[in-house]
Amino acid sequence: MITATFVSTPAPALVLTGTGSAPSGGSLYGARARTVGTVDTSVDGWTLTLPLVASRWGGPELPLPSGEYQLDVAGGPDAAELETLRTSPTLLDTLRAEIDGPTVRVSPPVDPVYDSVEGQDALERRYASRVTELENAVFFESFYGRTVGCNPLAIDRELARVAPGVTRYWSVVDLSVPVQDGAVAVVEGTPAWGRARARARLLVVNDWLRRRFVRHPGQIVLQTWHGTPLKRLALHRPGFDPRRALAVLRESRRWNVLLAQNPYAARILGKAYAFLTRPIWVEGYPRNDALVTGDPAEARAALGIGPDERVVLYAPTWRDDRDRMVEFIDPAALAAETGAIVLVRGHSRTLQPGRDAEGTRVIDVTGFGDTTQLLLAADVLVTDYSSVMFDFTVTGKPIVFLVPDLEHYRGELRGFYFDLAAHAPGALVRTQDELVQALTAADDAAYALAYAAWRERFNARDDGHASERVVARILDQGFVGR
């Protein structure tokens, strides 16, 4: 007979105990993380301890990302015995967990009192209606708490440098998301998260606010957004939907200031979100400062990549008609054909439903927190319609566009603001064979004029000092005190 329990000390773990033949090992295997257990034996039986923490990208050991994990036990118990394992959800200090046969479910550490529609509704009403004294604090959120990155991270770093007295809260989906030193992680759906969002004088976000947000008197919302747009968005998306239009207008009214990378983006975003009478700061993108001042060796070291390796970063955007990353390349074959290490970076919207790509000289970096470090580490970018194209050109390194669904995406799915083929600073290819040819026989000179014109139009303010300018404006306008 096997029993299963969850323990929180010395670290969160699933502990299986039994008698009879002891297993030789065991593991938990999930979409974005895995752990390996240890076996101890005694005269009374055996114990298999499976950590519910993992170190990723050389960082600290943190709780596993939320999701389902398959329990694999080598030797010892047979599959029928594992099928009988059942527990109720257990709330530990840093996560909740339960086991149902060979499936282990990991969830954020939200108290069961609040883990229901009624409980979350009560929390939202409480913090939406409460008028409280504001705190000299900033509430940061990047991609709905799935990462600590993008423009909010760069602003966080500069604010910590020049105004260390400001409290910095980071909204995270769970405690697998690492926050910066000195920052306070608040898990979405907990009372602490609601209090932090209600009391912070400044909110810095790069996507929509959610959960019945109400801006309290004196609060300021700085919307940094997350890229210069090629694809149509918000009010400009194909097909008129009155509910979508109302949601866009309701959302943009929550913002006080909008940040844009360049004048083109300021014009597009202002119209797409009907943000025409309030301030738009055109200061370059803070997240791109590291592309000017950062060290590629540090980024490569975090990924375990040597300085002499050629690195190809594949980073496509998401598609409105699917929840997983597109499969237009075979990354292992691409690595073999080019001799490069291939980094696979799915969009943040494909982080939770997707699964890591695998293969020789392939590293799936969808779960890597800060895209900027990946751009810094890469020698060449392969993308499609992602706004990452406007960031990577800060580096001056080559870019290739893999666009097998160009007509469908441009004509039916989303639409473009300008003709990518006419202005692209790199080759447009349709197949993996064409991509390999472009990567192995690249003629950068053929795109030199287009690349220069692109950088002049989109990267003129990406000079390595955007964070300084943005934070200086935040402080000068009294959004927070020093």
N, C-alpha and C positions, 0 to 999 in steps of 0.2 A: 504494500500500500504506500502511496505517495501523498504527502501533504504539501500545500503551498501557503506561504505567508509572505507578507511584505514588511520589511523593516526599514527604519530611517537612520539607524546608527550602526556602524560609524559613517556609513553613506547609504543612500537609498538603494535597496536591492530586493530582488525576488529570491526567496530561499525555498528550495525544494528539499525535502527530507524523505528518506525511505529506508527500507530494509531489503535484503537480498543483494543481487548483483549490482554493484555500483557502476554508474556511468563513467565513461572515460573523459567526458567533457560536455560542454553545452554552450549555446549562444542564443542571443536575441538578435534577430535580423529584421530591420525596418527599411522603409523607403529611403531614408536619409541618414541613418546611423545604425551601428551594430555594436554589441558588446560580447565579450567572451567570459564565461564563468570559470569558477575554480571548484574542484571537488575535494572534499575532506572525508576520510573514512575513520570509523572507530568500531569497537566491538558491538555497539548498538545499531550500527547502520551507516548510512552515508548522507552527506549534505552537499548540495550543489548551490552555490551562491552566484547569482547573475546580477551584476551591477546594473543599476538604472541610471548611471551617469556615464558620460563619454567625453573624451578630449578630442576636439576636432581642430584641424589646421594648427596644431601646436599650441592651442590655447588651454585654459584651465579645464578641469573636469567639471562638467555642468550636467544638469538633468537631461535625459533624453528628450528630443523633440516630441511633441504630441503626435500620436498616431498609433497604428497597429504594428506589433512586432510578432514575428513567428518564433516560437520556442523550438529549438532544435537540440535534442539530447542524444549524444552519441553513446551507443551501447547501453547496457543496463536495462532500464525500463522499456517496455515495448509501447507502441503507439496507442494501444487500447488503454493502457494505464494513464497516459498523458491526456487522453480525451476526457477522463473523469475529473480533471482539475477544474475547480470553480472557486471563485471568491467574489465577495461584494466589493464595490469600489472602496479603496482604502486611501484616505487623505493623509499623505506624508507632509513633511515640511515644505518640500519643493515641487511636489507633483501629486497627482492621483493615479492609482493604478488598479487594475483588476485583471484576472486571468479567466479565460473561458476556453478550456481545453488547451490546445497548443497556441492559442492566440492571447497575447498580452496587450492590453489597451492602456496607453499612457495619455493622461489628460493634464491640463493646467491645474495648479493647486487652488482651485476655487471651492470654497466650503459648500457642501451639499445644500445648505440653506439657500444659497444664491444660485445654485446650478439648476435652474428651471426657468421657464418663460416668466412665471409669476415673480420669482426672485429677482431676475434681471430687470423686469419692469419696475419693481419697487425701488431698486437701486437707481435706475435712470430717473424716475420721478423725484427721488430724494435730492439728487444732485442737480437736476435741472431747475428745481424750484427754490433751492436753498440760496439765500443771499448771505454771503459770508465775507469776512475781511480777507482781502487777497494777500498772498504770500509773495515775497520777492523771489520768485521761482519761475522756471521755464519748463513747460511740458512738451517734450519732444516725441514725435511719432514718425516712423518711416515705413511706408508700405504696410499700413495697418498693423504695425507692431511685429511684422514678420522678420524684420532685420533692424540692426542699428547701423545705418549707413546713409548714403546719398547726401543731399545738402544739409539736412538736420544734423548729421554727424559732424560735418565740417564746421558748422556754426557752433555746435557744442564744444568742439576742441578750442576754437578761438575764444569763446566766451569764458571757458574755464581758465584760459591763459590770462585774460585781461580783467576779468571780474570774478575772481574765485569765491566771492561771498554769495553768489547767486546759487540757489538750490536748483539742481538739474534732475528732473524726473524723466524717465524713459518708459514709454508705453511698450510693453512686450506681450506677445501672445502666450508665452510661457517662459520659464526660467532657463530654457536652453539657449535663449538669445542673450549673448554677452553684452553688458553695458560697459561704458568707459569708467576708469578709475574716478571715484568721487561722485559718480552719478547714482541715482536711486532707481532701481527697476520696480515698476508697478505693473502687475499682471492684469490684463484686460478682464473685466467681469468681476473684479474684487472691489470691496469698499475703498481700499487704498487707491485704486486706479481712479475711481469716481471723485474722491477727495482731491487728488492731485490735479485732475483736469478742471475741477471747479474752482480751485484756489490759486492756481498759477496765474501770475500777471500776464505772462506771454505764452502763447502756444505756437510752436514751430512745427509744421506738418508738411508732408510732400504729397498728400492725396486727400480724398474727401474725409471730412469729419463724420462721425457716425453716432449711433446710440443716443438719439434725442439731445444733441448738443444745444446748449443755450449759452450764449456769451453773457457772462455777468458784467455788471457795470465796472468799467475800468480795465477789463480784459482786452488784450489785443491778440489777434490771430494773424500770424505771418505764414502765408501759403507759398512755399518755395517751388511747388510743382516738381516734376521729376524728369523733365526733358524738353528740349525744343521739339515741336511737333512736325513730323512729316505727314502722319496719318491724321485724318479729320477726327475731331473729338467734340464732346459736349453738344452744344447746339448745332454744330456743323456735321454731325454724323448723318449718314444717309437715312432717308425716311423720316417723316415728321411723326413724333410720338409725343402727344401733349403731356403725358405723365413724366416722360423723361425730361422734357423742357421745364416743367414745373420743378422737378428735382434739381436740375442744374441751377435754376435761378435761386431756389431756396438755399442751396449749398453756397453759391458764390456770395450771397448776402452775409454769410457768416464770417467772411474774410475781411480784414482791415487793410492788409497790404499783400501784394502779389509780387513775387520775385521772378524775373525773366533773365535768361542767359544773354539775350541780344535783342536789338530793336525789332527784328522780324518776329521773334517769339512773343515779345510784349504786344505787338499788334494782333497776332493770331489768338493768343490766350485772352486778351482783353475782350475781343469780339465773341469768342467761343463761349466764354463764361459771363458775358454781359457785365464785365468788370471795367466800365468805361469812365467812371467818374471818381474812382478812388485810386490811391497811389500804386503805381507799378515801378518797382525799382529795377533798373537795368544795370546790373553790376557784374555780369559774368556769373558763372556758377561756382559757389564755394567748393563743391565736391571736386572740381577740376583743378583746384590749387595744387593738389598732390601730383597731378600729371606734369606740372611744371617744376615743382620743388622736391618731389619724392624720389626715393631710391629704389629702382627696380630690383636690386639685390635683396632688399628686405622682403618685398612682396613674393619674390621667388622662393626665398628661404621658408616662408610660411607655408608654401605649397609643396616644399620638398623638391624644388627644381633647381638644377645646377645653372651656373652663370653662362655656360656655353651652349646650353640647349636652345633649339629654336622652338618657340611657343606660338601656337595658333589658338586663338580664342574664338569659339563659335558661340554667338549670342543672338539668337533670333528673338523676335517679339512674340507675344501671345496672339492667338486667333480668337475672335468672338464666337466662332462656331465649334470650339473644342476646348477642353479644360487641361489638356496635357500638351507638352512641348511637341512641336512638329518634328517629324523624323525624316528630314530631307538628306541627312548624311549618315554614313556608317562611320562613326568616329574612329573605331579601331582600324578600319581599312584606310581611312584618311591619314592616320598616324603612320601606318606602314608605308603608304605610297609617298609621303612627303618627308619621312624621317623626323617629323616634329612631334613634340608633345601636344596633344589636343586637349584643351580645356573646354568643357561643355557647360554653358551657363544658360539655364532656363530662366524665363521671366519670373518675377516674384509671384505672379498669378498661377504659375505651374509648380510652385514649390511644394505645396501640400498634396495635390493629387498625383504628382509624378513620382518617378523612381530614378535613382542615380544610374547614369550610363556607366558601363564597365568595359574594360578591354585593356590590352597592353598599350602603355604610353597614353592612356586616356584618364583624365581626372575630371570627375563631375564636380563642378564648383557652384551648382545651383544654390546649395546651402551656405556658401561662403558669404559672410556678412556684407562686405563693402566692394561693390563692383569696381570702384576706382582703382583699387589695388590690383584687380585682375587686368584692367586696361594697362596699368603700369608694367605689369609682368609680361604682357604679350608682345610679340614681335609683329604680329599681323592680326587684324580683326576680320572675322567673317560674320556678317550680319545680313539682315534683310531690310525691314522697315522700322527697326528699333531706333529710338532716339539716341541710343548709345553711339550712333554714327557721329553725332554732333559733338560728343565729348572726346572720342578717340582721336579726332583730327587735331586736337590740341597737341598731341605728341608728335605729329608729323610722320607717323609710321603708316605703312600701307594698309589699305582696307579693300576687301572684296565683298560684293553683294551677291548672295545666293538667293535667287528669286524665281523659283520654278512656278509659283502661283501668282506672278505679278499681275496678270490681267484680272484674275478673280479677286485678288485683294484690292486692287485699285478701282476696279469697275463695279464690284458688287459688295464686298465685305466691309470696306471702310472708306476708301477714297483718299487721295493725296491733296496737299496744299500746293505742291509744285511737281513738275515732271522730274522724277528722280533720274531717269535715264539721261536726260539732257544736262544734268548738273552734277552727277555723281563723281566723287573724287577717286573713283576706282572702278574696276571692271564689274559688269553685271553678268552673271553666269547662271545657267539653268540646271546643270547636272553636276554630279560629283566628279565626273571625268573632266568637265570644264573647270571645276574648282581646283582640282589637282594641277591642271595645266597653268592656271592663273597663279597658283602658289609656288610652282617650281620654275616657271619662266616669266616671272613678273617683269613688266616693263614700266617702272615707276615714272619714267620720263614722259610716257604717253598721257599721263594724267596730271602732270606737274602744273599746268595752267589751271585746270579745273580745281585741283587741290588748293592752290593759292587763292583762287577766287572764293572758294568755300570757306576757307579760314578767315578771310577778310570779312565775309558776310556774317559768319556765325560765331567766330572765336575771338573777335577783337578785344573783348574784355576779359578773356580767360588768361590772365597774366600772372597768376599765382598769388594775387592779393584780394580776390573777391571776398573771402571770409572776413578779412580785416575791414573792408569797406562796409559790408553788411552789418557786422557787429558794431562798428562805429556809429552807424545810423540808428541801430537799436538803442544804444546807450545815449546818444545825443538827443533822441526823441523821448527818452525817459520811459521806454517800455519796461525796463527793469532798472534797478539801481545797482551800483557797483558794490 
